[in-house]
Amino acid sequence: MKVFTPVYINEIGNRNNNEDSIHPEEPTGKDELFLVCDGVGGHEKGEVASSLVCKYMAEFINKNYADVKDVDILPKALEYTEKKLVDNISTVPALKGMASTLTLLKLSHNKEHALIGWIGDSRVYHLRNGEILFQTKDHSEVQNLLDMGEITQEEAENHPRKNVITRAVSGVRPTRIDHKVIEDIRKNDFFLLCTDGILETLDEDKIRNWFTSESTAEEVKSKILKNASGRTQDNYSLYLIKIKKTDTEQTLDLQNTSATKAVFETNLKNKKNPKPYLKIVFFILLLLLGFCLYKLWDLGQ
């Protein structure tokens, strides 16, 4: 599986500091692991938390990764990260109270699979031509109220407890990471990882209109930036990955190329070495022509 060079946004919005962090800091077309985290805990604490969560999750997965379907890698990486946060708090007690949301995407360039992990209200989307195929469920008070039927989706949009999350990565209380393995991935699919700041101005109508198969990742990024600029109160960050080609499509291309080459070579060989029956037909035609010429000569005599 191949991807176009991923694009990202990591903006401060209308806040005094940026508590969002992303991994990698600068993408290439060969990256397989992406993280977007939103820090919690106030000035400096949030910045440190999101940065450390990105760092330690990536550190563990890059060192111990085996296969996308090895979902046990996520709780192990989380446990490693939480222990590292405890060490940091022990060294710098002022960091106590820091925490971060987490979104993670691990692609396999050898298979058409993707592993998604998340904690908190940052989200991951799998999109195909504007359709949402998969969307993570927030770990938040508002989502709990929605699940219980206490409020409507419209009420959730402006609920006073909208930003209260029920899970976060911290060095104080162990938490759980949810996961999803995506096995149906096709050319021109998008994966979007984003903090809740992006969702202040990005709704499902815009997703349907902007995330089309014909759109490039850069074009979608430009629309999101233009739409969010000056209007988003929170920090807003994302990673956007578009699938260039899957293994199945690469195999079909190779098969088509091989088939075309084989047909070409066969035709070329036939031109150089005519089939035996063509030689026989040609010989019979020569005999008939000779016979006709003899008859004409004989009548002339």
C-alpha positions, 0 to 999 in steps of 0.5 A: 500500500502506498500513500501520497505525502501526508499533510498536517495542521498544527495551529494555535487558534485563539489561545495563548499557547499550543497544547496540541502535538503531532507525530511525525513533525515532518511527514514523508510518503514512507511514514506508517505511524501518525499521532495527534494529541491534545494536551490537558492541564493548563499552560505548559502542562498540556504542551508537555503532556501531548508532546511526551505522549506522542514521543513515547507512544511512537518510541515504543511502537516503532521499536516493538511493532510486529503486525497491524493486527497485533492490537496488543501493541497498543495497551503495551505502548500505553503502559510504557507511556504512562510509566514514562510520564510518572518518571517525568512527574517525579523529576518535575513535580510541577507537571502533576495534573498534566494529561493528553488525549490520543489518536493513533494510526498505524498503516501497513505498507505491505498489507491493506490494513490499518490499526487505529487507537484513541483515548479522549475526544480527539478523533480518527475518521476513515473516509471514502469519497465523502462518506464516513466509513468509520469514526471513533467514539469520544470518551466524554461526558457529552458522548455518555449523555448521547449514548443514554439518550439524555440529549440530542445531537443538536444539544450536544453541539453546544452543551456546557460540558462539551469539553469534559473528557472521561479518559486521558493519558496521564501519569496519575491514573492508568486508562484504557485505549480503544482500537479498531483494525481497518481491513477494507482500504482502497485507492483515494481513501482518506484517514483523518486524525484531528483534535476537537479544535478542528471539529469546531468548524468541520461538520459532516456536510463539509466532509461530504463535499471536501473529502472526494476521491478527486480532491488532493490532501493539500486541497482539503487541508487548504479548505480546512485552514481557510474555514478555521482561520480566525473562527476557531477558539481552541488549538486545532491540529490534524494529520490527513493521509490519502491512499495512493495505491493498495496492494491489490491494485498494484498486483492487478497493475503488474498482472495487466502489464505482464499480460500486455507484454505477453500479447505483444511478444506473441504477436511479434513472434508470430510476425517473425515466424508465421504459423504453418497453416499460413505457409500451406495456404500461401503455397496453394495460392502459388500453385493456383496462380501457376496453373492459371498462367499455364492455361492462359499461355496454352490458349494463346498457342 
